[in-house]
Each structure stands twice: as structure tokens, then as C-alpha cells.
């Protein structure tokens, strides 16, 4: 029998769940079982739980046949618990290091009390941590056990289930369980603390309570907040059944009033049309449950008045705060709204359902995923009008003559964006290009993530240099759909961008041509002999070096070591294209024909299709190239420095797409010996492709057009767009 049963209900927390489980299973105190409850989560929570259960026998997984909500999911786990003590942990929170050892020691010290209350800290997406403001209540509780009557201040703490452990026999004897609905902790916590004969306190932070950037489920606007009334009905029914607890009625009556008024005061809780009803129902419940002779004063006295009186009081309070606000801030707020693009048009004019606006690589032209979606839309849905945003007249001149476009920042651009029903882009629109309410923003990204992104950059000052992370996330707030090529990408984006978009398992549209075995003309245009082996070298930038460029190898030497019959193609990271990297020798080597410089090639798939092998370090191009099922070699000579400075979501040297070289000497030997294309290389590549290209089936662009632009289901079976070759490998099931 384990000492602790940790019950973890899971629903839509896939981005945080691994960290949660690791925080339990990595504890120095190991006498624990984890009962993880998949509450019919629509994301990959269930799969993540199964993976952990396969690796660690202490994890048991319950897959519920239907979504029952947080309270009933906890009950399902509770029924399977075998531990001496119960600990309820939400799937997006974590235990602090050493927490279970500290709890176990305190339980032993106090002789196994019914309940042990410990402290917590709020952790914020931007990296901040703030301890519970009432931590002093635990510090002053003393070394001995107590009851709620003996130390009533314990009830001043946040009435939640997860800052305590509970003796399982005590819970079973009292028959405690969670009710359905919102605020399910209330009719659990009050009865538990009022019933406990021995309570102990631990003045230690044992849990990190994650404060999501977009708030918890209780921050959503819904009529579900009316559930709080029924939950307090349950609390008072509990008191009615236990006359010895009747003296707690005045305290709980006031607590109920304060709690309901707190909900009403928050503007994001209740729909505006329901606020008056919520006040009236609260006032009725408050009057009905009022103890005889109870004195009503302070904030809750407003519940003995009318909705009109409450509103007038709130308006007066807001007016007082508004008078103190600097006029400058008010002017800035209004000015920001006036500058948004859709403000140029009449507010009631609805978006054009047939208008799609595209942009790629900061308005650099017809490129990447947006271009693939655009071409697919022209074939599948010619009635959709596609308009491209380009950065200047020079870029516009490079577009095909039949591609409609507008210049970024122009009045015409603002008007087109204001009318568009759909926006498709691989980088964020500037803040001045606001998304009009009612339009749909499809964000395609620029490859599978290896390096830290978004909010994860907060602890990487070198990589964050020049990056305004809060502004980055405010722009990401406008995303409606985030395209992903794998579950790895889905988890990373949901963690790095804590916003309210929906992940779309479409695959990467730009990679359809790779999966389908398309043929580019790169070799012909550059005069590469048909019998040459083309090796593409694509290094990425370094955040630990000012400017980002570091010469990892001598490309002239590499080209010479490859020998006759080989062509070395070099493609620098786009951020280095205009810097000194090429002037340090690459341009001259390309002029002399020693190497071929493909940095300025606008269409990356053409370069990848021409290459027989890829040599890279940590560039995300490896994930795209893996779709071709051709050899990949990694040069990871500075992996520890790169990972420390930028951060990486996986150890690419432990799960590589091919052989790993840790020096130029090893790389040269790899090619000289022919090992770069041996059976081990193929095995590593297959595992890599299975993990990171799992949604790549050659139909990504079609899937985006049909499901996100047209709202249609994907047709069954392999479907080929007109003019496309047959898929290079069997299509996967439709997303």
C-alpha cells in the first residue's frame, strides 16, 4: 500500500501534463501511486498518460467514456486509490522538488492527522512566482494538530482541494465526494475541514499553482457560474445534517455572500444579460439561508438591497477610479482603437466570406505554407478571392501577373484586411494590422520547432534580445487556428503561446510537394550535372554570438573532401542572408564555383528536392527534409552551448534524424566511408520521420482549404489535386 495516492484529472492540459507528471514521479520520496484520469479529453492527454504508464508502474490510467467534469473525474480516481493519504493535483499544476518528503515527514511528526494543509505559490507564464498572501496562517498554526474550531483562521485560506492531503480512511468514513459543476471544491473543502478532528499545517510551498495567461476555466464567461449557488446549498445541507456544526452557519453565510459578490464583480464571469438574475438569485439564497439573529454589515449588506442599488454602488466606485486615471492613458487607449484597420470601415459591415488575405515571411512574397494554401484554394475553390500583402513595390514586381496584391501599411491594405473573412500567415501581423471581429486567422508557422519560442524565451536573455515576448503573445491572441505537422509541434505551440487558438492537425502545406515526390528545377537552373551527388549544408544561427553567425566548418575544405562527383550547396539561415556571413568567404567561393550559394533561393522546397543529402546542425529544415526520406547528418559540435543559450524542446543528439558528428573530422569521415547512407542512417531517419512528420500525408494544403476555409469534411480515400503527382507514400488518415 503506497503512502500517497496522487489523483490527477486531465482535460485539455496536454501542453502542461508532462511537467505535472514529472513533478510527481521525479520526487525523492517514491512511495506514491499516480491515478491519472483522462476525462474524455479531446487532445492528447490520454495518449500522454498511457506513455507514462508504460514507462512507470506507479502510474495507473483511467479513460472515462464521457466527459464528466473535474469533480466527478476526481471521484473516479478516488475510487481506485489505495494510499494512506490522498493528494489531488490538477493537470497543469506541479509539485515542488522535495514536497512529498516534507509532507511525509510532517505527517509522521504529527501522528497521521486527518488533514494536512500546506502552502503554495502562484507561478505566472512570464516566469514570476508569488507566494500565497496568507502564508502567515500556516506559519502561526503551531507545531501541534488542531481543529477548525480551535484555529478558525485555517478557513481563511483559499478553499481549494489541492493545497492539502487527506487521510483516505477519514474521507471514506465521512463519505466525502465531489459534486458536479463549477466551484466543486467548495462543498468538499468546508465539510472536510469542519469534520476533521486533527488538522496539521506545513509552512512550506509544496505546489506551484499555474496562472495561465488566459486564465482558468473559472475565468470564462458562462452561465455555469450560477453553479455556485447549488454548491453552497450543499454546504448548508451538510450543516443541517450535523447539528453539532450549527454554530458555523453565520460564518459560512457571510462567506457565501462574499464569494458570490466576488463572482459578480468580475467582468469576465457572467454574460451581461445574466448579471441581474445572478444578483437576484444570490440575494434570495442569502435571505433564505440567513441564520436567525445574524448581523449583516460590510460588503455583503448590499445583498439586502436591490439590483439597481448594487449597480449604482458599483458605478460610483468605478467613477472614483476613473477620475484618478491619467487622461493621457485614456487618450492612448482610444487612439490605439482608432488606428486599427477595420475602424476605417463602417462597424456594421460584415466580412466578405469569399475574401482571403495572405502574407508570408513578413510580407516577402508568395512563399511557404501560405503560398501552398493559396495555390490549393485556386484549384479547389476558385470562387475564393486571394489577396497577398507584400512589403514594397520591388516585392510586388516579382509576383506572377495574375496574383492580386496590396502594399503593407497602405490604406488599401487596411481596407482589404478589414473586409477579409480569412487571414493566412506564417508570421504575426503587426499590431497595427488588427484582426476584425468575425474574421478567422489561420497561422501556419515556419517549420517544426526545435528551439525555444514565445513564452519559453523568458528565461533565455540572449535568445530574447530584441524580442518583446508580451507583445508577441498579444499578437498570437489573434490566432484562431494553428497548423501542426505532429503532436510534438502541437504541444510546443500550446505551451510557448498560451493563447486560445485551436490546433489543426493538417500537416505543413509547404511540404506537400516533398511528400508527393514533386520535381524542382534547381539542378537545371544551376547547371548541376545529373550524375552529381548534391549535399546541402544548412546551418542555423547562434544566440550566444552577437550577429548570430559562427563558421562551424570550412565549406571549401568540405567541398574538396567530398571530392569529384559532388556538389556542395550552402543555404544560410534567412536572418544571416544580409549580414557579414556571406562576405566572409561564401560569396567568393560561390563565384569561383567551389560551392553553390542557395541562400537567396526564394522557394526552399526546390532546394530540398535537389539535395541527395542534408548536413545541418540544429536548423528546423531537417524536419521538412525528412519527408523526402533521404539521408541527414548532424554536426553537433557546440550542442551544449547552443542548448544552454537558446533552449531546445528535445535533445536532437539523442533522437537524431541520422548520424551525429561532433567535429568536422567525424563529419568528413562519415561521408568518406559512405556511412552517411547506411542502414543505421535509414533506421534513425524512419523513427525521426514517424515522430515529427506524422500528419504529413501530401494533402495538408487541401485539408486547410476544405476544413478551415470552406468548412467541409475531408473526402475519404486518397484525393489528388488536379495537376499534382501521385503521393510518394501512402496517405495517412484524414485529420
Secondary structure, DSSP 8 states (H G I E B T S, - for coil): --SEEEEEEESS-HHHHHHHHHHHHT-S---EEEEEEE-S-SSSHHHHHHHHHHH-TTEEEEE-SS---HHHHHHHHHTT--SSEEEE--TT-EE-TTHHHHHHHHHHHTTS-SEEEEEEEEEETTS-EEE-TTHHHHHTT-SS-B-TTT-GGGGGS---STTEEEEHHHHHHHT----SSSSTTHHHHHHHHHH-S-EEEEEEEEEEEEE-TT--GGGS-SGGGGHHHHHHHHHHHHHHT-GGGGGGHHHHHHHHHHHHHHHHH-TTTS-GGGHHHHHHHHHHHHHHT--TT----GGGGGGGS-HHHHHHHHHHHHHHHHHHS-HHHHHHHHHHHHTSGGGGS-TT---EEEEEEEE-TTT-SS-HHHHHHHHHHHHH-TTSEEEEEESSHHHHHTS-TT--EEETTSHHHHHHHHHEEEEEESS---TTS---TT-EEEE--SS---B--GGGGGG-HHHHTT--HHHHHHHHTT-SEEE-SSHHHHHHHHHHS-S--EEE----GGGHHHHTT---SHHHHTT--TT-EEEEEE----TTSTTS----S-HHHHHHHH-TTEEEEE---GGGTTSTTGGGTHHHHHHTTSSEE-TT-S-HHHHHHH-SEEEESS-THHHHHGGGT-EEEEE-TTHHHHHHHH-BSS-TTTS-SS-EESSHHHHHHHHHHTGGGSHHHHHHHHHHHHHHSTT-SS-HHHHIIIIIIS-----SS----TT----SS------
